[in-house]
Amino acid sequence: MKIYFSCSIRGERPDPETIPRLIGHLKGHGAVLTEHIADVLDGDEVDVTDKEIFLRDVAWLGEADVLVAEVTAPSLGVGYEIGVAEALGKPVLCLYRGRPGRRLSAMISGNRGLFVREYGAPEEAFGFIDEFLESCVG
C-alpha cells in the first residue's frame, strides 16, 4: 500500500513527537511516500523550490492509495491536499487531537466523505489508522 501522510509544515506546528510516531506506525502498513515530513517539521525543505514541492506532492497524491492527514494544526496545504485526494477518489483519514477552546474546521468535521477521528495519545491514533487502512484493503 502507498500512503501519503500530511500535516502542517509551514503553518502552526504540530506536536513534534507525535508526527514521527505516526509515520513510523504507517510504515508498518506500506510505503509512506512523504516520510521525510518528520525531518522538515522544524524548517523548510532546502534546495527544493515551491513549484518542485507542489509538482512532486501532487504526483505522490496521484500515486498514493490513501491519504492520512494529521489536522490538529490548521494548514492551507493540508486542506488543499485533502481536496486533491478527494477529487482523485482516494480514501482520506483525518486525525485530530482535541484541545480546549479549539474546534476542528467544519469543512473537515462536516464532510461525511472523510474518516475523521479524534485522538488523545498517539497509541489511540494507531488504532484508528489500523482500522482505516484495513477498511481500505478489505
ABEGO torsion letter per residue (X at the ends): XBBBBBBBAABBBBBAAAAAAAAAAAAAAEBBAAAAAAAAAABBBBGBBAAAAAAAAAAAAAABABBBBBAABBBAAAAAAAAAAAAAGBBBBBBBBBBBGBBBBAAAAABAABBBBBBABAAAAAAAAAAAAAAAAX
